[in-house]
Amino acid sequence: MELPKSGSTRAEVINRLRRAMKDDAPWDQGKTFFLVYGVDADHFDLLGEAYALFMATNGLGAGSMFPSLARLESDVIGTTAELLGEPAAVGDITSGGTESILMGIRAAYERARSERPGLGAPEIVLPESAHPAFQKAGQLFGLTSVRTPLDREYRADMKALRAAVNERTVAVVGSAPNYPFGTIDPIEEMAAVARERRIHFHVDACIGAFALPFIRQLGQPVPPYDFTVPGVSTISADIHKYGYGARGTSVIMYRDEEVRRFARFTLDDWSGGPYHTATMAGSRPGAIVASAWAALNYFGEEGYLKLTREMLDVVHTIREGIAQAGFRVMGQPAMYVLAFTADDGRDMMAVGDAMAQRGWLLGRQPTHPPSLHLVLTPVHRGVVQAFLHDLKTVAGEATATTRPPGKASGYANS
């Protein structure tokens, strides 16, 4: 479009925006299983109100012009530190999991450059299931990403990972849990390898940071994954996932200030004067800080525990229904993110197509072997039985696949 010669009324603009959304996926009806982490209308109204209240503020001026942002961010970081097992940990709010991961890897690389002058051809060692944002970090910082295979439970294969770590390794990465399968890597073993070699260890808890602590509090087994594990240097934690904050809100957490100092940007040779930022961004929307604070205070411990109980019931019912439909959940997912496949040769992508025809939009994972992916949130509480009914119907209609089997050999057999 070209810029209109004259403006429209507020009502006209909003109506046009509403019409533009008419073909968007019906996430609020529980028909989609990725990208959106919603609770209910009241929750979204709260986030919108908090966001709008702080829309004009800029995190770049949190220490001077907008002291409210400094206080709110401090509260969010303090809460996150407690949940991750180290009240003295420090951190910063970022625009999302990718930026949090970038900051964790920046800290690792700058630390390695400081401690190992002349370091050549630096590498990151990470399991195949680790998020692609780590490879993005590698491309940005000039690091080679060394992917290692998974074991039969879809976790990092420790034999392969140990063999991949060498004198060029600047960071080792684990997930709690990973996105493709929802399984938690053997964080304690991985951290021990990194600690022994004096290498930075980053835990990607973007999915789990605001869910696993409450799952554990309700008595469910959760393996160690946070700052209580010696050797964990940094943790990425998305508030916009199971913290139910506004989209575009994450946290990068550092074990202490000594680790964080390697990540900060200090630029003093600009004509405009010294320029210091804690994250990749310069200007940061204060609205994401306010909406994160709002979410944490709206739910509180009791609210998150209530949602956790409900989500544990949802995922239990979903997993039982998947098995009854003749599919297999891959590995042992730690929470509400999982993948399922068919061991009898049924075409999983065709199953996904058939579910889409019935209005259900599932994630697609075409390799290792082909599987369908679910990210379950509170909006799915009321549609579980309808979903499982359609899945069972579709399962009975599915036929053996004629598609290539995918890169199944990418997984270790140990």
TIBAPA-80560 format. One record per atom (N, C-alpha, C): x, y, z. Coordinates in steps of 0.02 Angstrom, whole numbers, padded with zeros to 5 digits, always signed. Layout:
<rs>
XYZ/...
</rs>
This chain:
<rs>
+00042-00059+00000/+00000+00000+00000/+00044+00062+00000/+00016+00117-00023/+00048+00182-00018/+00020+00218+00043/+00059+00264+00070/+00035+00303+00127/-00028+00341+00108/-00082+00332+00145/-00145+00367+00128/-00134+00443+00129/-00169+00478+00085/-00162+00550+00082/-00195+00583+00143/-00247+00552+00168/-00278+00577+00229/-00288+00520+00277/-00288+00536+00341/-00293+00485+00392/-00364+00458+00400/-00370+00402+00435/-00434+00372+00451/-00451+00385+00524/-00514+00375+00540/-00533+00381+00610/-00507+00322+00650/-00505+00330+00714/-00482+00275+00758/-00525+00213+00747/-00591+00222+00744/-00636+00165+00735/-00623+00130+00669/-00611+00169+00616/-00599+00140+00550/-00534+00099+00551/-00483+00126+00583/-00419+00090+00586/-00427+00024+00623/-00460+00026+00680/-00469-00035+00719/-00511-00086+00682/-00564-00063+00649/-00606-00109+00611/-00567-00142+00554/-00524-00104+00521/-00484-00134+00468/-00435-00185+00495/-00407-00171+00553/-00362-00219+00585/-00399-00283+00604/-00459-00275+00630/-00498-00334+00648/-00514-00376+00586/-00531-00343+00532/-00545-00380+00470/-00482-00416+00445/-00424-00384+00455/-00362-00415+00433/-00348-00480+00469/-00376-00488+00529/-00363-00548+00570/-00410-00606+00554/-00456-00596+00508/-00509-00646+00499/-00483-00715+00479/-00426-00718+00446/-00399-00783+00424/-00345-00811+00471/-00333-00776+00527/-00283-00801+00575/-00307-00864+00610/-00259-00903+00633/-00275-00966+00667/-00314-00952+00731/-00364-00995+00747/-00407-00984+00806/-00373-01009+00870/-00319-00978+00889/-00280-01002+00947/-00322-00998+01011/-00365-00948+01017/-00403-00939+01079/-00458-00991+01088/-00470-01031+01036/-00519-01086+01041/-00486-01153+01057/-00421-01151+01069/-00385-01213+01085/-00374-01257+01024/-00375-01229+00964/-00369-01269+00903/-00297-01270+00877/-00253-01230+00906/-00183-01229+00884/-00138-01252+00940/-00080-01279+00921/-00035-01309+00971/+00037-01284+00965/+00045-01221+00948/+00111-01191+00947/+00104-01115+00943/+00157-01080+00961/+00166-01008+00954/+00131-00965+01006/+00073-00985+01031/+00037-00943+01079/+00029-00980+01144/+00042-00944+01200/+00036-00972+01267/-00017-00931+01305/-00079-00950+01297/-00133-00910+01325/-00166-00943+01385/-00201-00902+01425/-00238-00927+01482/-00312-00915+01473/-00332-00851+01472/-00402-00834+01461/-00406-00760+01444/-00467-00736+01433/-00477-00667+01411/-00455-00617+01464/-00470-00631+01528/-00450-00584+01581/-00375-00576+01583/-00340-00631+01574/-00267-00629+01575/-00241-00585+01518/-00268-00593+01458/-00245-00553+01402/-00265-00480+01409/-00322-00467+01439/-00341-00397+01452/-00291-00364+01501/-00271-00401+01551/-00222-00376+01599/-00156-00358+01564/-00131-00405+01523/-00068-00392+01488/-00074-00331+01443/-00130-00325+01409/-00140-00268+01365/-00142-00202+01402/-00174-00202+01460/-00179-00141+01499/-00110-00120+01527/-00073-00169+01553/-00006-00155+01579/+00040-00131+01523/+00035-00164+01466/+00076-00146+01408/+00062-00075+01386/-00002-00059+01380/-00022+00008+01356/+00001+00062+01405/-00003+00048+01470/+00016+00097+01521/+00088+00119+01514/+00132+00072+01494/+00204+00086+01490/+00229+00089+01417/+00183+00097+01370/+00202+00093+01300/+00253+00145+01279/+00251+00204+01309/+00296+00257+01288/+00364+00254+01323/+00372+00210+01371/+00435+00209+01409/+00488+00169+01373/+00551+00183+01391/+00608+00154+01356/+00657+00127+01409/+00672+00063+01405/+00717+00032+01452/+00788+00060+01451/+00805+00094+01396/+00871+00125+01392/+00879+00180+01444/+00822+00207+01467/+00824+00259+01518/+00799+00235+01585/+00805+00170+01598/+00779+00143+01661/+00817+00171+01722/+00881+00187+01713/+00919+00212+01769/+00912+00286+01781/+00878+00321+01736/+00874+00394+01742/+00803+00419+01731/+00780+00415+01670/+00716+00445+01653/+00656+00404+01677/+00663+00337+01678/+00607+00293+01698/+00629+00247+01755/+00638+00273+01815/+00659+00230+01871/+00609+00175+01887/+00546+00185+01867/+00496+00133+01879/+00516+00068+01845/+00545+00073+01784/+00565+00013+01747/+00621-00024+01783/+00668+00013+01812/+00722-00019+01849/+00695-00058+01908/+00646-00029+01943/+00616-00065+02000/+00577-00126+01978/+00537-00119+01925/+00497-00175+01901/+00542-00231+01874/+00594-00213+01836/+00639-00264+01810/+00676-00299+01866/+00696-00262+01917/+00729-00292+01975/+00684-00344+02008/+00620-00328+02014/+00571-00375+02043/+00567-00439+02001/+00562-00431+01935/+00556-00488+01890/+00618-00532+01894/+00677-00501+01893/+00740-00538+01896/+00745-00574+01964/+00727-00540+02018/+00730-00572+02083/+00685-00632+02089/+00624-00627+02062/+00578-00684+02062/+00606-00741+02022/+00633-00726+01964/+00660-00778+01921/+00720-00812+01954/+00763-00774+01987/+00820-00802+02022/+00798-00851+02076/+00747-00833+02113/+00721-00879+02165/+00696-00944+02133/+00659-00938+02079/+00632-00997+02046/+00687-01042+02018/+00744-01012+02000/+00798-01050+01971/+00852-01070+02021/+00836-01064+02085/+00878-01094+02136/+00937-01054+02161/+00943-00991+02141/+00999-00950+02164/+00977-00878+02172/+00955-00859+02233/+00930-00791+02243/+00980-00736+02226/+01044-00752+02227/+01095-00702+02212/+01109-00696+02137/+01077-00736+02096/+01088-00731+02024/+01065-00664+01998/+01094-00642+01942/+01077-00578+01913/+01053-00589+01841/+01021-00539+01812/+00997-00549+01744/+00965-00487+01714/+00939-00496+01654/+00908-00441+01617/+00849-00468+01577/+00799-00425+01568/+00743-00442+01525/+00762-00430+01452/+00745-00477+01409/+00760-00472+01338/+00696-00477+01297/+00704-00474+01231/+00647-00475+01185/+00620-00545+01172/+00653-00596+01196/+00631-00664+01183/+00686-00714+01194/+00671-00778+01186/+00719-00831+01198/+00781-00825+01155/+00773-00804+01092/+00831-00798+01049/+00881-00747+01076/+00857-00689+01097/+00903-00639+01124/+00934-00663+01189/+00896-00697+01231/+00924-00724+01293/+00981-00773+01277/+00970-00816+01228/+01021-00864+01207/+01082-00828+01179/+01070-00777+01139/+01126-00738+01112/+01169-00709+01168/+01136-00683+01220/+01174-00653+01275/+01212-00706+01315/+01183-00764+01324/+01218-00818+01358/+01280-00839+01320/+01274-00846+01255/+01331-00867+01214/+01382-00810+01208/+01359-00748+01207/+01407-00693+01207/+01450-00695+01270/+01418-00707+01328/+01456-00711+01391/+01508-00767+01387/+01486-00823+01358/+01532-00880+01352/+01592-00864+01307/+01578-00833+01250/+01631-00818+01202/+01679-00765+01229/+01653-00712+01259/+01696-00660+01286/+01738-00686+01344/+01708-00730+01384/+01747-00760+01438/+01804-00802+01409/+01790-00842+01359/+01841-00884+01329/+01897-00842+01298/+01878-00788+01265/+01928-00744+01234/+01972-00712+01288/+01942-00697+01345/+01980-00666+01399/+02028-00716+01432/+02005-00777+01441/+02045-00827+01476/+02092-00866+01430/+02076-00866+01365/+02117-00905+01318/+02138-00861+01259/+02184-00815+01269/+02207-00772+01214/+02231-00813+01155/+02214-00790+01096/+02235-00826+01036/+02191-00885+01019/+02133-00891+01053/+02087-00945+01038/+02068-00944+00964/+02077-01001+00931/+02060-01005+00861/+02003-01053+00847/+01963-01038+00796/+01908-01081+00775/+01864-01103+00833/+01835-01056+00872/+01794-01074+00930/+01731-01113+00911/+01708-01156+00957/+01650-01199+00944/+01601-01198+01002/+01539-01212+00985/+01486-01226+01035/+01467-01299+01027/+01462-01335+01081/+01441-01405+01079/+01370-01409+01106/+01325-01436+01065/+01255-01438+01085/+01220-01499+01054/+01171-01528+01089/+01134-01585+01062/+01092-01565+01001/+01074-01614+00961/+01033-01601+00901/+00967-01568+00918/+00942-01579+00978/+00877-01552+00997/+00880-01481+01022/+00941-01453+01033/+00947-01384+01057/+00919-01335+01006/+00893-01280+01029/+00858-01232+00986/+00903-01203+00932/+00876-01191+00872/+00916-01161+00818/+00945-01093+00836/+00919-01059+00887/+00947-00994+00906/+01020-01000+00925/+01042-01058+00947/+01114-01067+00963/+01156-01065+00899/+01129-01094+00846/+01164-01089+00782/+01163-01018+00755/+01110-00982+00768/+01107-00911+00750/+01161-00873+00788/+01169-00888+00852/+01222-00857+00892/+01290-00874+00863/+01299-00936+00841/+01362-00956+00812/+01378-00916+00749/+01327-00906+00707/+01337-00868+00646/+01354-00795+00661/+01321-00767+00712/+01333-00697+00728/+01402-00685+00759/+01424-00732+00801/+01486-00723+00838/+01546-00760+00807/+01534-00794+00751/+01589-00830+00719/+01608-00894+00754/+01560-00929+00780/+01572-00992+00816/+01544-01051+00775/+01579-01106+00774/+01554-01166+00741/+01510-01205+00788/+01450-01223+00766/+01404-01263+00806/+01417-01337+00794/+01434-01373+00846/+01448-01445+00841/+01388-01481+00871/+01346-01509+00828/+01286-01545+00851/+01304-01617+00870/+01279-01640+00927/+01291-01709+00949/+01225-01747+00951/+01226-01813+00942/+01164-01852+00938/+01129-01860+01006/+01069-01887+01003/+01029-01900+01062/+01028-01974+01078/+01010-01990+01140/+01003-02060+01159/+00932-02084+01143/+00917-02145+01163/+00851-02174+01147/+00793-02137+01181/+00808-02098+01233/+00756-02060+01268/+00753-01988+01244/+00786-01974+01188/+00784-01908+01157/+00814-01855+01203/+00867-01874+01237/+00907-01829+01278/+00979-01829+01250/+01019-01781+01271/+01088-01779+01248/+01124-01844+01264/+01156-01873+01214/+01196-01933+01223/+01264-01912+01253/+01277-01933+01314/+01335-01907+01350/+01401-01931+01320/+01404-01992+01295/+01466-02017+01265/+01485-01973+01206/+01437-01958+01164/+01450-01917+01105/+01468-01846+01125/+01434-01819+01175/+01447-01751+01196/+01517-01744+01225/+01536-01791+01268/+01604-01788+01297/+01657-01789+01241/+01645-01830+01191/+01694-01837+01137/+01699-01773+01095/+01645-01733+01094/+01644-01673+01052/+01678-01613+01086/+01682-01614+01153/+01712-01557+01188/+01788-01560+01181/+01818-01503+01162/+01890-01501+01153/+01917-01432+01172/+01980-01419+01155/+02012-01355+01175/+01982-01295+01139/+01942-01306+01086/+01910-01250+01051/+01840-01235+01076/+01814-01277+01120/+01746-01269+01145/+01741-01209+01192/+01695-01163+01176/+01685-01105+01220/+01620-01111+01260/+01575-01155+01239/+01512-01164+01275/+01484-01234+01262/+01453-01262+01313/+01414-01323+01307/+01342-01304+01324/+01294-01333+01288/+01224-01314+01294/+01181-01375+01312/+01136-01365+01360/+01085-01415+01377/+01017-01383+01378/+00964-01423+01374/+00895-01397+01372/+00854-01426+01429/+00810-01383+01458/+00768-01405+01513/+00697-01375+01506/+00655-01405+01465/+00669-01460+01420/+00682-01432+01349/+00699-01478+01302/+00705-01458+01233/+00636-01450+01202/+00633-01413+01148/+00568-01401+01115/+00542-01461+01075/+00584-01495+01036/+00556-01548+00993/+00522-01605+01031/+00548-01624+01090/+00522-01683+01125/+00500-01669+01197/+00517-01611+01223/+00498-01594+01291/+00537-01633+01344/+00593-01662+01325/+00634-01700+01373/+00691-01657+01399/+00712-01671+01461/+00765-01634+01493/+00831-01671+01484/+00881-01636+01459/+00947-01665+01451/+00977-01682+01519/+01027-01727+01522/+01060-01743+01585/+01104-01685+01608/+01071-01634+01636/+01104-01571+01651/+01163-01580+01700/+01154-01620+01751/+01208-01629+01799/+01271-01658+01767/+01263-01707+01725/+01321-01737+01691/+01353-01689+01642/+01311-01652+01607/+01337-01604+01559/+01375-01548+01594/+01346-01524+01649/+01379-01471+01687/+01445-01494+01716/+01449-01558+01735/+01511-01584+01762/+01566-01585+01709/+01547-01603+01647/+01595-01602+01593/+01621-01532+01581/+01575-01483+01579/+01595-01413+01567/+01638-01387+01625/+01618-01403+01685/+01654-01378+01744/+01725-01406+01746/+01732-01470+01730/+01798-01502+01731/+01845-01468+01681/+01817-01446+01625/+01859-01414+01573/+01859-01338+01578/+01827-01311+01630/+01822-01238+01640/+01789-01205+01579/+01733-01234+01558/+01697-01209+01500/+01628-01184+01523/+01605-01131+01492/+01539-01103+01505/+01485-01154+01489/+01436-01161+01534/+01379-01207+01522/+01314-01168+01525/+01278-01169+01469/+01214-01133+01465/+01156-01183+01466/+01107-01171+01508/+01045-01211+01509/+00990-01170+01476/+00962-01197+01424/+00905-01166+01391/+00841-01190+01425/+00816-01149+01472/+00754-01165+01507/+00699-01117+01485/+00702-01097+01421/+00651-01052+01395/+00581-01081+01405/+00574-01145+01395/+00509-01177+01404/+00495-01191+01477/+00545-01215+01514/+00531-01244+01579/+00539-01199+01639/+00570-01141+01632/+00588-01102+01691/+00529-01081+01735/+00472-01068+01703/+00414-01046+01741/+00360-01100+01747/+00381-01163+01736/+00336-01220+01745/+00367-01273+01790/+00429-01292+01776/+00461-01346+01813/+00463-01334+01889/+00477-01273+01913/+00477-01263+01985/+00410-01280+02019/+00355-01265+01985/+00289-01279+02013/+00271-01352+02005/+00293-01383+01951/+00282-01456+01943/+00318-01492+02000/+00380-01472+02014/+00417-01503+02069/+00383-01490+02136/+00357-01429+02146/+00324-01411+02208/+00262-01454+02220/+00231-01478+02166/+00172-01521+02172/+00191-01595+02180/+00256-01609+02188/+00278-01676+02203/+00297-01719+02143/+00296-01689+02083/+00315-01727+02024/+00392-01728+02018/+00421-01783+01995/+00494-01786+01989/+00520-01740+01933/+00567-01698+01950/+00600-01653+01902/+00675-01658+01915/+00714-01680+01867/+00787-01686+01877/+00818-01617+01886/+00874-01613+01921/+00908-01548+01930/+00926-01516+01863/+00915-01451+01857/+00927-01417+01793/+00948-01344+01801/+00945-01316+01862/+00952-01244+01869/+01018-01226+01904/+01020-01168+01938/+01082-01146+01969/+01102-01187+02030/+01058-01232+02052/+01078-01278+02106/+01129-01329+02081/+01136-01335+02016/+01184-01381+01986/+01251-01344+01978/+01304-01366+02011/+01370-01334+02002/+01391-01336+01929/+01417-01280+01905/+01440-01277+01836/+01392-01243+01789/+01329-01233+01808/+01282-01196+01766/+01300-01123+01768/+01315-01093+01710/+01338-01024+01706/+01281-00975+01691/+01240-00991+01641/+01185-00948+01621/+01124-00990+01605/+01066-00958+01611/+01002-00991+01597/+00958-00942+01559/+00929-00965+01504/+00878-00926+01468/+00809-00949+01490/+00765-00900+01503/+00699-00916+01532/+00647-00870+01501/+00599-00898+01465/+00548-00857+01432/+00488-00845+01476/+00476-00782+01492/+00415-00765+01528/+00354-00771+01482/+00363-00760+01417/+00306-00763+01372/+00284-00834+01356/+00318-00884+01383/+00293-00952+01377/+00252-00968+01439/+00277-01010+01484/+00235-01030+01540/+00237-00983+01600/+00269-00924+01592/+00258-00870+01639/+00196-00829+01618/+00173-00843+01557/+00113-00812+01528/+00118-00736+01525/+00178-00711+01509/+00187-00640+01496/+00170-00623+01424/+00175-00559+01407/+00161-00537+01339/+00215-00563+01292/+00195-00576+01230/+00242-00600+01179/+00301-00551+01172/+00361-00579+01172/+00421-00539+01167/+00451-00523+01235/+00447-00571+01282/+00473-00559+01349/+00510-00621+01374/+00574-00614+01384/+00616-00669+01410/+00665-00640+01461/+00703-00685+01492/+00754-00664+01540/+00818-00704+01527/+00875-00670+01527/+00939-00704+01528/+00965-00698+01600/+00979-00755+01630/+01003-00756+01699/+01076-00779+01701/+01116-00743+01741/+01187-00759+01751/+01196-00781+01824/+01240-00830+01834/+01251-00854+01902/+01271-00797+01949/+01312-00751+01924/+01334-00695+01966/+01357-00638+01920/+01376-00583+01951/+01397-00524+01913/+01461-00537+01874/+01503-00582+01899/+01565-00598+01864/+01551-00627+01796/+01500-00669+01791/+01481-00697+01726/+01449-00644+01682/+01405-00603+01711/+01368-00554+01671/+01414-00501+01641/+01469-00486+01674/+01512-00432+01648/+01539-00448+01578/+01544-00513+01562/+01569-00532+01496/+01517-00518+01441/+01454-00513+01460/+01400-00506+01411/+01384-00433+01396/+01395-00389+01442/+01374-00319+01434/+01414-00283+01379/+01381-00235+01349/+01412-00194+01297/+01432-00127+01327/+01496-00110+01323/+01520-00046+01346/+01556-00012+01288/+01525+00041+01261/+01549+00074+01200/+01563+00147+01217/+01626+00165+01222/+01644+00231+01248/+01673+00279+01196/+01679+00260+01133/+01712+00303+01085/+01665+00334+01034/+01603+00344+01054/+01552+00373+01010/+01549+00448+01021/+01536+00486+00968/+01531+00559+00974/+01475+00580+01022/+01425+00537+01027/+01369+00554+01071/+01382+00539+01144/+01440+00512+01160/+01457+00496+01229/+01454+00422+01242/+01472+00401+01304/+01472+00330+01321/+01403+00298+01309/+01405+00236+01285/+01343+00200+01269/+01349+00130+01298/+01306+00114+01347/+01310+00050+01382/+01242+00015+01377/+01242-00048+01359/+01180-00086+01359/+01193-00155+01389/+01141-00181+01421/+01145-00247+01452/+01126-00303+01405/+01093-00286+01349/+01069-00336+01302/+01087-00316+01231/+01065-00356+01182/+01079-00340+01113/+01046-00274+01092/+00988-00260+01119/+00950-00201+01100/+00979-00138+01131/+00966-00081+01098/+00979-00016+01128/+00915+00004+01164/+00870+00036+01128/+00805+00050+01156/+00770-00016+01171/+00739-00020+01229/+00700-00079+01248/+00630-00055+01268/+00577-00085+01242/+00510-00063+01261/+00497-00076+01335/+00485-00024+01372/+00470-00033+01443/+00406-00073+01453/+00364-00075+01401/+00300-00111+01407/+00311-00185+01421/+00365-00216+01394/+00374-00287+01407/+00395-00298+01480/+00430-00250+01509/+00448-00256+01580/+00385-00252+01622/+00343-00204+01607/+00282-00195+01646/+00235-00254+01640/+00228-00281+01579/+00182-00337+01570/+00210-00401+01602/+00276-00409+01604/+00305-00466+01639/+00292-00461+01713/+00303-00403+01741/+00289-00392+01812/+00216-00404+01827/+00172-00380+01782/+00100-00389+01792/+00081-00462+01794/+00108-00502+01748/+00092-00573+01745/+00112-00609+01809/+00174-00597+01831/+00199-00631+01891/+00157-00612+01952/+00137-00550+01957/+00098-00528+02015/+00024-00546+02009/-00001-00552+01949/-00071-00572+01938/-00082-00644+01960/-00037-00688+01940/-00046-00759+01958/-00018-00774+02027/+00042-00751+02043/+00072-00768+02107/+00083-00843+02113/+00111-00865+02167/+00126-00936+02176/+00063-00978+02173/+00010-00956+02207/-00052-00995+02207/-00082-01002+02137/-00080-00948+02099/-00107-00950+02032/-00068-00996+01986/-00002-00993+01990/+00039-01037+01949/+00031-01110+01969/+00024-01123+02034/+00013-01192+02056/-00054-01218+02031/-00105-01175+02033/-00171-01195+02008/-00167-01213+01933/-00135-01170+01894/-00127-01183+01823/-00087-01247+01811/-00036-01257+01853/+00006-01317+01846/-00034-01380+01858/-00075-01381+01910/-00118-01439+01923/-00162-01454+01863/-00193-01401+01837/-00237-01410+01780/-00199-01435+01719/-00139-01409+01708/-00100-01430+01650/-00075-01501+01657/-00059-01522+01717/-00038-01591+01728/-00095-01639+01712/-00156-01620+01730/-00214-01660+01713/-00224-01663+01637/-00216-01606+01604/-00224-01603+01531/-00174-01648+01497/-00110-01642+01516/-00059-01681+01481/-00065-01755+01496/-00088-01773+01556/-00099-01844+01572/-00154-01873+01527/-00209-01836+01521/-00264-01859+01478/-00242-01863+01405/-00206-01813+01382/-00182-01812+01313/-00137-01872+01299/-00090-01885+01344/-00043-01940+01334/-00079-02007+01333/-00127-02016+01377/-00166-02079+01376/-00204-02086+01310/-00234-02032+01288/-00272-02034+01226/-00228-02048+01165/-00169-02020+01165/-00122-02032+01110/-00105-02106+01106/-00092-02136+01165/-00076-02208+01166/-00135-02250+01144/-00196-02232+01165/-00255-02270+01146/-00269-02265+01071/-00246-02210+01040/-00254-02202+00968/-00200-02240+00929/-00154-02272+00964/-00103-02312+00931/-00039-02277+00915/-00028-02219+00946/+00034-02182+00935/+00079-02188+00997/+00142-02166+00988/+00190-02169+01043/+00218-02100+01057/+00212-02079+01121/+00245-02017+01143/+00320-02030+01145/+00359-01985+01119/+00431-01995+01112/+00468-01974+01175/+00503-02022+01206/+00540-02008+01268/+00493-01997+01326/+00519-01962+01377/+00480-01947+01437/+00476-01871+01445/+00427-01840+01413/+00421-01767+01418/+00413-01745+01491/+00446-01690+01508/+00446-01667+01577/+00385-01625+01595/+00350-01598+01544/+00295-01554+01560/+00242-01557+01506/+00227-01501+01473/+00169-01497+01429/+00187-01490+01356/+00249-01505+01338/+00272-01503+01269/+00294-01574+01251/+00269-01601+01195/+00284-01670+01177/+00276-01682+01103/+00304-01738+01081/+00296-01760+01012/+00273-01832+01013/+00234-01852+00962/+00213-01921+00958/+00219-01946+00886/+00231-02011+00881/+00243-02042+00816/+00206-02108+00812/+00211-02142+00755/+00181-02208+00746/+00235-02258+00729/+00236-02314+00765/+00286-02365+00752/+00264-02416+00700/+00203-02408+00674/+00176-02457+00626/+00178-02431+00554/+00214-02376+00543/+00221-02352+00474/+00169-02303+00451/+00122-02284+00494/+00072-02235+00472/+00106-02168+00456/+00079-02135+00407/+00107-02072+00382/+00086-02016+00430/+00134-01992+00471/+00119-01942+00522/+00101-01874+00491/+00131-01859+00434/+00114-01795+00402/+00042-01798+00375/+00021-01857+00352/-00048-01865+00329/-00096-01859+00389/-00075-01886+00446/-00115-01878+00507/-00123-01804+00524/-00067-01767+00519/-00071-01695+00531/-00116-01660+00482/-00114-01681+00419/-00158-01651+00368/-00231-01664+00385/-00246-01726+00405/-00315-01744+00420/-00340-01706+00482/-00296-01697+00531/-00317-01658+00590/-00328-01585+00571/-00287-01559+00526/-00296-01490+00504/-00363-01481+00468/-00384-01532+00431/-00449-01528+00397/-00506-01524+00448/-00493-01550+00508/-00543-01546+00561/-00533-01485+00606/-00487-01442+00586/-00477-01379+00621/-00421-01378+00673/-00385-01434+00681/-00332-01438+00731/-00264-01427+00698/-00227-01377+00721/-00162-01361+00691/-00106-01384+00738/-00073-01439+00718/-00019-01468+00758/+00049-01451+00726/+00101-01452+00768/+00168-01443+00741/+00190-01504+00702/+00232-01494+00652/+00257-01548+00609/+00332-01557+00619/+00355-01617+00631/+00425-01633+00636/+00439-01691+00589/+00463-01677+00528/+00465-01728+00476/+00522-01779+00481/+00565-01774+00532/+00621-01821+00537/+00627-01848+00608/+00669-01898+00615/+00693-01924+00680/+00645-01963+00725/+00600-02002+00709/+00565-02011+00646/+00511-01958+00639/+00472-01959+00583/+00419-01909+00576/+00371-01910+00635/+00354-01851+00660/+00311-01847+00719/+00269-01784+00716/+00218-01782+00759/+00177-01722+00768/+00192-01694+00837/+00186-01629+00843/+00210-01594+00903/+00154-01555+00935/+00151-01557+01002/+00100-01521+01039/+00132-01476+01091/+00110-01413+01093/+00125-01368+01148/+00058-01354+01181/+00049-01382+01242/-00015-01377+01276/-00014-01318+01324/-00068-01280+01325/-00075-01222+01369/-00145-01223+01399/-00159-01178+01446/-00225-01178+01478/-00284-01170+01430/-00273-01143+01370/-00330-01136+01324/-00353-01204+01299/-00314-01256+01309/-00333-01323+01286/-00375-01361+01338/-00385-01332+01397/-00420-01369+01450/-00490-01393+01428/-00525-01353+01390/-00594-01371+01373/-00602-01410+01308/-00547-01426+01273/-00554-01458+01208/-00519-01526+01205/-00496-01551+01261/-00456-01612+01262/-00494-01671+01232/-00556-01682+01254/-00594-01740+01231/-00611-01734+01157/-00628-01675+01135/-00643-01666+01063/-00581-01679+01021/-00523-01655+01044/-00461-01667+01008/-00446-01742+01004/-00451-01777+01060/-00435-01848+01061/-00485-01889+01020/-00547-01868+01019/-00597-01902+00977/-00577-01898+00904/-00557-01839+00882/-00538-01831+00812/-00472-01867+00797/-00426-01866+00845/-00363-01901+00834/-00374-01976+00826/-00418-02005+00867/-00432-02076+00862/-00465-02092+00795/-00510-02048+00773/-00542-02058+00708/-00491-02055+00651/-00449-02006+00653/-00397-01997+00602/-00349-02056+00603/-00332-02080+00662/-00284-02135+00668/-00310-02198+00633/-00375-02208+00637/-00404-02267+00605/-00405-02262+00529/-00399-02201+00503/-00400-02191+00431/-00331-02188+00401/-00280-02177+00443/-00212-02166+00417/-00184-02231+00389/-00143-02223+00337/-00112-02281+00305/-00036-02277+00312/-00004-02331+00294/+00070-02334+00298/+00100-02280+00254/+00154-02253+00276/+00187-02199+00239/+00226-02225+00179/+00226-02183+00128/+00269-02197+00070/+00324-02145+00065/+00328-02102+00118/+00377-02048+00117/+00444-02073+00141/+00499-02037+00124/+00565-02057+00150/+00564-02056+00226/+00601-02102+00258/+00597-02109+00331/+00629-02052+00369/+00667-02007+00338/+00699-01953+00374/+00767-01973+00400/+00799-01927+00436/+00867-01937+00458/+00869-01972+00526/+00838-02030+00532/+00835-02065+00595/+00904-02084+00621/+00952-02090+00575/+01020-02109+00596/+01054-02055+00636/+01023-01996+00642/+01052-01941+00681/+01051-01953+00755/+01019-02008+00778/+01014-02022+00849/+01061-02079+00868/+01095-02069+00924/+01140-02122+00948/+01101-02180+00974/+01130-02239+00973/+01096-02300+00996/+01115-02319+01067/+01156-02276+01099/+01177-02293+01167/+01122-02282+01217/
</rs>
